[in-house]
Amino acid sequence: MSRSLAVFCALLALAAGALTLGTPYVPLAALPHEFVVTELRLPRLVLALVAGACLGAAGLVLQEALRNPLAVPEMLGVSSGAALAVAAPLVLALSVPLAVQPLLALAGAALGGALTLLAAGLGRSPSAVLLTGAAVTAALQSALLVLMVLADQLDLQLIYRYLLGSLSARTWHDVTGLWPWLAVALPALALCAPVLSVLRLGDDDARALGVRVGRARLAALAIAIVLIAPVVAVCGPVAWVGFLAPQLARRLRPGTDAVRRLPWSAAWGAVIVACADLPARLALAPVETPVGAWTALLGVPAGVALLRARGRGHPPPGDGRRARPAAVTAPRDADAGERRTTALPETDGGTR
């Protein structure tokens, strides 16, 4: 209860700072009556919270499905594929309606994820999927660099800010464009969460419990794509939120399953993006910096520190490995005159 209250108070403090600070400064009493608040700062804050929640939940889904804390959208080709699909029409001077951009991002994210799964093979280990995803991400980022070379100066500035993730000049129209995707993703998350808890036990145990591991991972990737692609279409690839938010959820809620961690990971994702947007808007005012630069700058060191602290405490659960039985030397066989070994399980009280 105290942790929930702390997160709620943090969100309130971030909301107050996001709505009052800036040029001009707006006191709390005047917030409902100021145009700069209702039409500029408030939609930006709501978008930061929704985008962060989507990225935090998607990061936990990927990490639980692949049993690896480094399984993030930036390492599986999902974010890069979505960004490439949105940036390409801009460079090629193709007129694309704003309502179609989430569909383009969804197609690009699905293409990046499909390339990763096809290259790694659905039956391969989670580590193989992650390594292959890193290679696919590098290839997609190379294609993005080619697009940046082909772009003119004006388009280059727009693409550069977009690829770093930006909440600048976002309106209520951008916020409302995310709700249909959330309406699809939330029920799917509720159905997928119990299966994620089973996947943490390892592939063999999951199959023994009746889970089709390949299909379950494919479904988890599809849900993550539905959460990530619309956010990338609106804000760009806001980096490493899906890495840090699940680590915070595990740190503050140890020993819980994926069903209970999902809301916490989403809440921490919202806090991270809203917190990073404050220095993005105010640090170099009146010039705004991309929010994705701040999430990467703050998120990667914090996430690595949490991983190191977690690794010193205990090995991560659900890595699919079982303890090997200890080899115990039996008494000398009087008839054979030889010493034989017997495998006995380890017990809490020692070796029998």
Contacts in CASP RR format, 6 or more apart in sequence:
PFRMAT RR
TARGET T0000
AUTHOR 0000-0000-0000
METHOD contacts of the structure
MODEL  1
MSRSLAVFCALLALAAGALTLGTPYVPLAALPHEFVVTELRLPRLVLALV
AGACLGAAGLVLQEALRNPLAVPEMLGVSSGAALAVAAPLVLALSVPLAV
QPLLALAGAALGGALTLLAAGLGRSPSAVLLTGAAVTAALQSALLVLMVL
ADQLDLQLIYRYLLGSLSARTWHDVTGLWPWLAVALPALALCAPVLSVLR
LGDDDARALGVRVGRARLAALAIAIVLIAPVVAVCGPVAWVGFLAPQLAR
RLRPGTDAVRRLPWSAAWGAVIVACADLPARLALAPVETPVGAWTALLGV
PAGVALLRARGRGHPPPGDGRRARPAAVTAPRDADAGERRTTALPETDGG
TR
3 252 0 8 1.000
3 253 0 8 1.000
7 264 0 8 1.000
7 267 0 8 1.000
7 268 0 8 1.000
7 271 0 8 1.000
10 271 0 8 1.000
11 49 0 8 1.000
11 267 0 8 1.000
11 270 0 8 1.000
11 271 0 8 1.000
11 274 0 8 1.000
14 271 0 8 1.000
14 274 0 8 1.000
14 275 0 8 1.000
14 278 0 8 1.000
15 45 0 8 1.000
15 274 0 8 1.000
16 28 0 8 1.000
17 278 0 8 1.000
18 41 0 8 1.000
18 44 0 8 1.000
18 45 0 8 1.000
18 48 0 8 1.000
18 274 0 8 1.000
18 277 0 8 1.000
18 278 0 8 1.000
18 281 0 8 1.000
19 26 0 8 1.000
19 31 0 8 1.000
19 37 0 8 1.000
19 41 0 8 1.000
19 42 0 8 1.000
19 45 0 8 1.000
20 26 0 8 1.000
20 27 0 8 1.000
20 28 0 8 1.000
20 31 0 8 1.000
21 278 0 8 1.000
21 282 0 8 1.000
22 281 0 8 1.000
22 282 0 8 1.000
22 285 0 8 1.000
23 285 0 8 1.000
23 286 0 8 1.000
24 36 0 8 1.000
26 34 0 8 1.000
26 36 0 8 1.000
26 37 0 8 1.000
31 37 0 8 1.000
32 38 0 8 1.000
39 171 0 8 1.000
39 172 0 8 1.000
43 170 0 8 1.000
43 171 0 8 1.000
43 172 0 8 1.000
43 174 0 8 1.000
43 175 0 8 1.000
44 167 0 8 1.000
44 170 0 8 1.000
44 277 0 8 1.000
45 274 0 8 1.000
45 277 0 8 1.000
46 175 0 8 1.000
47 167 0 8 1.000
47 170 0 8 1.000
47 174 0 8 1.000
47 175 0 8 1.000
47 178 0 8 1.000
47 234 0 8 1.000
47 235 0 8 1.000
48 167 0 8 1.000
48 270 0 8 1.000
48 273 0 8 1.000
48 274 0 8 1.000
48 277 0 8 1.000
48 291 0 8 1.000
49 270 0 8 1.000
49 273 0 8 1.000
49 274 0 8 1.000
50 175 0 8 1.000
50 178 0 8 1.000
50 182 0 8 1.000
50 231 0 8 1.000
50 270 0 8 1.000
51 167 0 8 1.000
51 178 0 8 1.000
51 231 0 8 1.000
51 234 0 8 1.000
51 235 0 8 1.000
51 238 0 8 1.000
51 273 0 8 1.000
52 231 0 8 1.000
52 238 0 8 1.000
52 241 0 8 1.000
52 245 0 8 1.000
52 266 0 8 1.000
52 269 0 8 1.000
52 270 0 8 1.000
52 272 0 8 1.000
52 273 0 8 1.000
52 274 0 8 1.000
53 266 0 8 1.000
53 267 0 8 1.000
53 269 0 8 1.000
53 270 0 8 1.000
54 178 0 8 1.000
54 182 0 8 1.000
54 185 0 8 1.000
54 227 0 8 1.000
54 228 0 8 1.000
54 230 0 8 1.000
54 231 0 8 1.000
54 266 0 8 1.000
55 73 0 8 1.000
55 227 0 8 1.000
55 228 0 8 1.000
55 231 0 8 1.000
55 238 0 8 1.000
55 241 0 8 1.000
55 242 0 8 1.000
55 245 0 8 1.000
55 269 0 8 1.000
55 273 0 8 1.000
56 241 0 8 1.000
56 242 0 8 1.000
56 245 0 8 1.000
56 246 0 8 1.000
56 265 0 8 1.000
56 266 0 8 1.000
56 268 0 8 1.000
56 269 0 8 1.000
57 189 0 8 1.000
57 227 0 8 1.000
57 262 0 8 1.000
57 265 0 8 1.000
57 266 0 8 1.000
58 73 0 8 1.000
58 223 0 8 1.000
58 224 0 8 1.000
58 227 0 8 1.000
58 228 0 8 1.000
58 242 0 8 1.000
59 71 0 8 1.000
59 72 0 8 1.000
59 73 0 8 1.000
59 224 0 8 1.000
59 242 0 8 1.000
59 243 0 8 1.000
59 245 0 8 1.000
59 246 0 8 1.000
59 265 0 8 1.000
60 242 0 8 1.000
60 245 0 8 1.000
60 246 0 8 1.000
60 249 0 8 1.000
60 258 0 8 1.000
60 261 0 8 1.000
60 262 0 8 1.000
60 265 0 8 1.000
61 189 0 8 1.000
61 192 0 8 1.000
61 196 0 8 1.000
61 220 0 8 1.000
61 223 0 8 1.000
61 224 0 8 1.000
61 227 0 8 1.000
61 262 0 8 1.000
62 71 0 8 1.000
62 72 0 8 1.000
62 73 0 8 1.000
62 76 0 8 1.000
62 220 0 8 1.000
62 221 0 8 1.000
62 224 0 8 1.000
62 242 0 8 1.000
63 69 0 8 1.000
63 70 0 8 1.000
63 71 0 8 1.000
63 72 0 8 1.000
63 246 0 8 1.000
64 196 0 8 1.000
64 197 0 8 1.000
64 199 0 8 1.000
64 200 0 8 1.000
64 220 0 8 1.000
64 258 0 8 1.000
65 71 0 8 1.000
65 126 0 8 1.000
65 196 0 8 1.000
65 199 0 8 1.000
65 216 0 8 1.000
65 217 0 8 1.000
65 220 0 8 1.000
65 221 0 8 1.000
66 126 0 8 1.000
66 129 0 8 1.000
66 130 0 8 1.000
66 217 0 8 1.000
67 126 0 8 1.000
67 199 0 8 1.000
67 200 0 8 1.000
67 202 0 8 1.000
67 316 0 8 1.000
67 318 0 8 1.000
67 319 0 8 1.000
67 320 0 8 1.000
68 126 0 8 1.000
68 127 0 8 1.000
68 130 0 8 1.000
69 243 0 8 1.000
69 246 0 8 1.000
69 247 0 8 1.000
69 307 0 8 1.000
69 316 0 8 1.000
70 130 0 8 1.000
70 243 0 8 1.000
71 126 0 8 1.000
71 129 0 8 1.000
71 130 0 8 1.000
72 240 0 8 1.000
72 242 0 8 1.000
72 243 0 8 1.000
73 79 0 8 1.000
73 224 0 8 1.000
73 228 0 8 1.000
73 237 0 8 1.000
73 242 0 8 1.000
74 80 0 8 1.000
74 137 0 8 1.000
74 237 0 8 1.000
74 239 0 8 1.000
74 240 0 8 1.000
74 243 0 8 1.000
75 130 0 8 1.000
75 133 0 8 1.000
75 134 0 8 1.000
75 137 0 8 1.000
76 112 0 8 1.000
76 113 0 8 1.000
76 116 0 8 1.000
76 129 0 8 1.000
76 130 0 8 1.000
76 133 0 8 1.000
76 136 0 8 1.000
76 137 0 8 1.000
76 221 0 8 1.000
77 109 0 8 1.000
77 112 0 8 1.000
77 113 0 8 1.000
77 115 0 8 1.000
77 116 0 8 1.000
77 133 0 8 1.000
77 136 0 8 1.000
77 137 0 8 1.000
77 140 0 8 1.000
78 109 0 8 1.000
78 112 0 8 1.000
78 113 0 8 1.000
78 221 0 8 1.000
78 224 0 8 1.000
78 225 0 8 1.000
78 228 0 8 1.000
78 229 0 8 1.000
79 109 0 8 1.000
79 137 0 8 1.000
79 228 0 8 1.000
79 232 0 8 1.000
79 237 0 8 1.000
79 239 0 8 1.000
80 112 0 8 1.000
80 136 0 8 1.000
80 137 0 8 1.000
80 140 0 8 1.000
80 141 0 8 1.000
80 144 0 8 1.000
80 237 0 8 1.000
81 108 0 8 1.000
81 109 0 8 1.000
81 111 0 8 1.000
81 112 0 8 1.000
81 140 0 8 1.000
82 105 0 8 1.000
82 106 0 8 1.000
82 108 0 8 1.000
82 109 0 8 1.000
82 228 0 8 1.000
82 229 0 8 1.000
82 232 0 8 1.000
82 233 0 8 1.000
82 237 0 8 1.000
83 105 0 8 1.000
83 144 0 8 1.000
83 162 0 8 1.000
83 163 0 8 1.000
83 232 0 8 1.000
83 236 0 8 1.000
83 237 0 8 1.000
84 108 0 8 1.000
84 140 0 8 1.000
84 143 0 8 1.000
84 144 0 8 1.000
84 147 0 8 1.000
85 104 0 8 1.000
85 105 0 8 1.000
85 107 0 8 1.000
85 108 0 8 1.000
85 109 0 8 1.000
85 111 0 8 1.000
86 101 0 8 1.000
86 104 0 8 1.000
86 105 0 8 1.000
86 162 0 8 1.000
86 232 0 8 1.000
86 233 0 8 1.000
86 236 0 8 1.000
87 144 0 8 1.000
87 147 0 8 1.000
87 159 0 8 1.000
87 162 0 8 1.000
87 163 0 8 1.000
88 94 0 8 1.000
88 147 0 8 1.000
89 95 0 8 1.000
89 96 0 8 1.000
89 104 0 8 1.000
90 151 0 8 1.000
90 155 0 8 1.000
90 158 0 8 1.000
90 159 0 8 1.000
91 147 0 8 1.000
91 148 0 8 1.000
91 150 0 8 1.000
91 151 0 8 1.000
91 155 0 8 1.000
91 159 0 8 1.000
96 104 0 8 1.000
98 173 0 8 1.000
101 233 0 8 1.000
101 234 0 8 1.000
102 177 0 8 1.000
102 181 0 8 1.000
102 229 0 8 1.000
102 230 0 8 1.000
102 233 0 8 1.000
102 234 0 8 1.000
104 233 0 8 1.000
105 229 0 8 1.000
105 230 0 8 1.000
105 232 0 8 1.000
105 233 0 8 1.000
106 225 0 8 1.000
106 226 0 8 1.000
106 229 0 8 1.000
106 230 0 8 1.000
106 233 0 8 1.000
108 229 0 8 1.000
109 225 0 8 1.000
109 228 0 8 1.000
109 229 0 8 1.000
109 232 0 8 1.000
110 222 0 8 1.000
110 225 0 8 1.000
110 229 0 8 1.000
112 136 0 8 1.000
112 140 0 8 1.000
113 133 0 8 1.000
113 136 0 8 1.000
113 221 0 8 1.000
113 225 0 8 1.000
115 136 0 8 1.000
116 129 0 8 1.000
116 132 0 8 1.000
116 133 0 8 1.000
116 136 0 8 1.000
117 129 0 8 1.000
117 218 0 8 1.000
117 221 0 8 1.000
119 132 0 8 1.000
119 133 0 8 1.000
119 135 0 8 1.000
119 136 0 8 1.000
120 128 0 8 1.000
120 129 0 8 1.000
120 131 0 8 1.000
120 132 0 8 1.000
120 133 0 8 1.000
121 128 0 8 1.000
121 129 0 8 1.000
122 214 0 8 1.000
122 217 0 8 1.000
122 218 0 8 1.000
123 213 0 8 1.000
123 214 0 8 1.000
125 203 0 8 1.000
126 217 0 8 1.000
129 217 0 8 1.000
144 163 0 8 1.000
147 159 0 8 1.000
148 156 0 8 1.000
148 159 0 8 1.000
148 160 0 8 1.000
151 159 0 8 1.000
161 168 0 8 1.000
161 290 0 8 1.000
162 236 0 8 1.000
163 236 0 8 1.000
163 237 0 8 1.000
164 236 0 8 1.000
164 239 0 8 1.000
164 290 0 8 1.000
164 292 0 8 1.000
164 293 0 8 1.000
165 235 0 8 1.000
165 236 0 8 1.000
165 237 0 8 1.000
165 238 0 8 1.000
165 239 0 8 1.000
165 290 0 8 1.000
165 291 0 8 1.000
165 292 0 8 1.000
165 293 0 8 1.000
166 235 0 8 1.000
166 236 0 8 1.000
166 280 0 8 1.000
166 288 0 8 1.000
166 290 0 8 1.000
166 291 0 8 1.000
166 292 0 8 1.000
167 235 0 8 1.000
167 277 0 8 1.000
167 280 0 8 1.000
167 291 0 8 1.000
168 288 0 8 1.000
170 234 0 8 1.000
170 235 0 8 1.000
174 234 0 8 1.000
177 230 0 8 1.000
177 234 0 8 1.000
178 230 0 8 1.000
178 231 0 8 1.000
178 234 0 8 1.000
181 226 0 8 1.000
181 227 0 8 1.000
181 229 0 8 1.000
181 230 0 8 1.000
184 226 0 8 1.000
185 223 0 8 1.000
185 226 0 8 1.000
185 227 0 8 1.000
188 219 0 8 1.000
188 223 0 8 1.000
188 226 0 8 1.000
189 223 0 8 1.000
189 262 0 8 1.000
192 219 0 8 1.000
192 220 0 8 1.000
192 223 0 8 1.000
193 257 0 8 1.000
193 258 0 8 1.000
193 259 0 8 1.000
193 262 0 8 1.000
194 258 0 8 1.000
194 259 0 8 1.000
195 211 0 8 1.000
195 216 0 8 1.000
195 219 0 8 1.000
195 220 0 8 1.000
196 220 0 8 1.000
196 258 0 8 1.000
197 257 0 8 1.000
197 258 0 8 1.000
197 259 0 8 1.000
198 205 0 8 1.000
198 206 0 8 1.000
198 209 0 8 1.000
198 211 0 8 1.000
199 206 0 8 1.000
199 211 0 8 1.000
199 213 0 8 1.000
199 216 0 8 1.000
199 217 0 8 1.000
199 220 0 8 1.000
200 257 0 8 1.000
200 258 0 8 1.000
200 317 0 8 1.000
200 318 0 8 1.000
201 209 0 8 1.000
201 318 0 8 1.000
201 320 0 8 1.000
202 318 0 8 1.000
202 319 0 8 1.000
202 320 0 8 1.000
203 213 0 8 1.000
203 320 0 8 1.000
204 320 0 8 1.000
205 320 0 8 1.000
206 213 0 8 1.000
206 216 0 8 1.000
207 213 0 8 1.000
231 238 0 8 1.000
235 291 0 8 1.000
237 292 0 8 1.000
238 273 0 8 1.000
238 291 0 8 1.000
238 292 0 8 1.000
238 295 0 8 1.000
239 292 0 8 1.000
239 295 0 8 1.000
239 296 0 8 1.000
240 295 0 8 1.000
240 296 0 8 1.000
240 299 0 8 1.000
240 300 0 8 1.000
241 269 0 8 1.000
241 272 0 8 1.000
241 273 0 8 1.000
241 295 0 8 1.000
241 299 0 8 1.000
242 265 0 8 1.000
242 269 0 8 1.000
243 299 0 8 1.000
243 300 0 8 1.000
243 303 0 8 1.000
244 268 0 8 1.000
244 269 0 8 1.000
244 272 0 8 1.000
244 295 0 8 1.000
244 299 0 8 1.000
244 300 0 8 1.000
244 302 0 8 1.000
244 303 0 8 1.000
244 306 0 8 1.000
245 265 0 8 1.000
245 266 0 8 1.000
245 268 0 8 1.000
245 269 0 8 1.000
245 272 0 8 1.000
246 261 0 8 1.000
246 265 0 8 1.000
247 302 0 8 1.000
247 303 0 8 1.000
247 306 0 8 1.000
247 307 0 8 1.000
247 310 0 8 1.000
248 264 0 8 1.000
248 265 0 8 1.000
248 268 0 8 1.000
248 306 0 8 1.000
249 261 0 8 1.000
249 264 0 8 1.000
249 265 0 8 1.000
249 268 0 8 1.000
250 261 0 8 1.000
250 306 0 8 1.000
250 310 0 8 1.000
251 306 0 8 1.000
251 309 0 8 1.000
251 310 0 8 1.000
252 264 0 8 1.000
253 260 0 8 1.000
253 261 0 8 1.000
253 264 0 8 1.000
255 317 0 8 1.000
272 295 0 8 1.000
272 298 0 8 1.000
272 299 0 8 1.000
273 291 0 8 1.000
273 295 0 8 1.000
276 291 0 8 1.000
276 292 0 8 1.000
276 294 0 8 1.000
276 295 0 8 1.000
276 298 0 8 1.000
277 291 0 8 1.000
277 294 0 8 1.000
279 289 0 8 1.000
279 294 0 8 1.000
280 288 0 8 1.000
280 289 0 8 1.000
280 290 0 8 1.000
280 291 0 8 1.000
280 292 0 8 1.000
280 293 0 8 1.000
280 294 0 8 1.000
281 288 0 8 1.000
283 289 0 8 1.000
310 316 0 8 1.000
323 346 0 8 1.000
325 343 0 8 1.000
325 344 0 8 1.000
325 345 0 8 1.000
325 346 0 8 1.000
326 343 0 8 1.000
326 344 0 8 1.000
326 345 0 8 1.000
326 346 0 8 1.000
326 351 0 8 1.000
327 341 0 8 1.000
327 342 0 8 1.000
327 343 0 8 1.000
328 341 0 8 1.000
328 342 0 8 1.000
328 343 0 8 1.000
328 344 0 8 1.000
328 351 0 8 1.000
328 352 0 8 1.000
329 339 0 8 1.000
329 341 0 8 1.000
330 339 0 8 1.000
330 340 0 8 1.000
330 341 0 8 1.000
330 342 0 8 1.000
332 338 0 8 1.000
332 339 0 8 1.000
333 339 0 8 1.000
333 340 0 8 1.000
344 351 0 8 1.000
344 352 0 8 1.000
END
